[in-house]
């Protein structure tokens, strides 16, 4: 298993609650769906974000990479075009979940 700095971080707690604690900021159906998919994946500890039966982050896909970067507060230079991509929705979901966990 490849270990990177991104894969070594915490995964947080309160899985199963985030869908009630974060607010989807997007207006378009496409972006709303991507954001909701990220929150649901986190809530169910989906294997796209967290390796099964572990507390280790999965970083083997673009969704997970962007989600965990948002979760860790890694700043990105999102221009107008890139703010219309699934990557941005994943990043925002990670950011919002981390904020919800810190409250």
C-alpha positions as CSV (number, residue, x, y, z in Angstrom):
1,X,0.0,0.0,0.0
2,X,1.4,3.4,-1.0
3,X,1.8,5.7,1.9
4,X,1.8,9.4,1.3
5,X,1.4,12.4,3.6
6,X,-2.2,12.7,2.5
7,X,-3.0,9.1,3.3
8,X,-1.6,9.4,6.8
9,X,-4.0,12.0,8.2
10,X,-7.0,11.5,10.5
11,X,-10.3,10.4,9.1
12,X,-12.4,12.2,11.7
13,X,-15.4,10.8,13.6
14,X,-19.1,11.0,13.7
15,X,-19.6,9.1,10.5
16,X,-23.2,8.8,9.7
17,X,-24.1,12.3,11.0
18,X,-22.5,14.6,8.4
19,X,-25.6,14.6,6.1
20,X,-27.4,16.5,8.9
21,X,-24.5,18.8,9.8
22,X,-23.3,20.2,6.5
23,X,-25.2,22.3,4.1
24,X,-24.8,21.8,0.4
25,X,-23.6,25.1,-1.1
26,X,-24.2,24.3,-4.7
27,X,-27.2,25.4,-6.9
28,X,-26.7,23.2,-10.0
29,X,-28.0,19.7,-9.9
30,X,-24.7,18.3,-11.1
31,X,-22.6,20.0,-8.4
32,X,-25.2,19.3,-5.7
33,X,-25.2,15.6,-6.6
34,X,-21.3,15.4,-6.5
35,X,-21.2,17.2,-3.1
36,X,-24.0,14.9,-1.7
37,X,-22.1,11.8,-3.0
38,X,-19.0,12.9,-1.1
39,X,-20.9,13.4,2.1
40,X,-22.6,10.1,1.8
41,X,-19.4,8.3,1.0
42,X,-17.8,9.8,4.2
43,X,-20.9,9.0,6.2
44,X,-20.9,5.3,5.2
45,X,-17.1,5.1,5.4
46,X,-17.2,4.2,1.8
47,X,-14.1,2.4,0.3
48,X,-13.6,5.3,-2.1
49,X,-12.5,7.4,0.9
50,X,-11.6,5.0,3.7
51,X,-10.1,1.6,3.4
52,X,-12.5,-1.1,4.6
53,X,-12.0,-2.3,8.2
54,X,-9.4,0.3,8.8
55,X,-9.0,3.9,9.9
56,X,-6.8,4.7,6.9
57,X,-7.6,7.1,4.2
58,X,-7.9,5.9,0.6
59,X,-6.2,8.2,-1.8
60,X,-6.2,6.0,-4.9
61,X,-8.8,8.1,-6.8
62,X,-9.3,11.8,-7.7
63,X,-12.5,12.1,-5.6
64,X,-10.6,11.0,-2.5
65,X,-7.6,13.1,-3.2
66,X,-9.7,16.3,-3.5
67,X,-11.9,15.4,-0.6
68,X,-9.0,14.8,1.8
69,X,-7.2,18.0,0.6
70,X,-10.3,19.9,1.5
71,X,-10.6,18.0,4.8
72,X,-7.0,19.0,5.6
73,X,-7.5,22.6,4.6
74,X,-5.0,22.4,1.7
75,X,-5.6,25.6,-0.3
76,X,-6.1,25.4,-4.0
77,X,-6.3,28.1,-6.6
78,X,-9.8,27.4,-7.9
79,X,-10.6,29.5,-10.9
80,X,-14.2,30.0,-12.2
81,X,-14.0,27.0,-14.6
82,X,-12.6,24.6,-12.0
83,X,-15.3,25.6,-9.5
84,X,-17.7,23.8,-11.9
85,X,-16.0,20.4,-11.5
86,X,-16.6,17.3,-9.3
87,X,-13.1,17.9,-7.9
88,X,-14.3,21.2,-6.4
89,X,-17.4,19.6,-5.0
90,X,-15.3,16.9,-3.3
91,X,-12.9,19.5,-1.9
92,X,-15.8,21.6,-0.5
93,X,-17.4,18.5,1.1
94,X,-14.1,17.7,2.8
95,X,-13.7,21.3,4.0
96,X,-17.2,21.5,5.3
97,X,-17.1,18.1,7.1
98,X,-13.8,19.1,8.8
99,X,-15.5,22.4,9.9
100,X,-18.5,20.5,11.2
101,X,-16.3,18.1,13.2
102,X,-14.5,21.1,14.9
103,X,-17.7,22.6,16.2
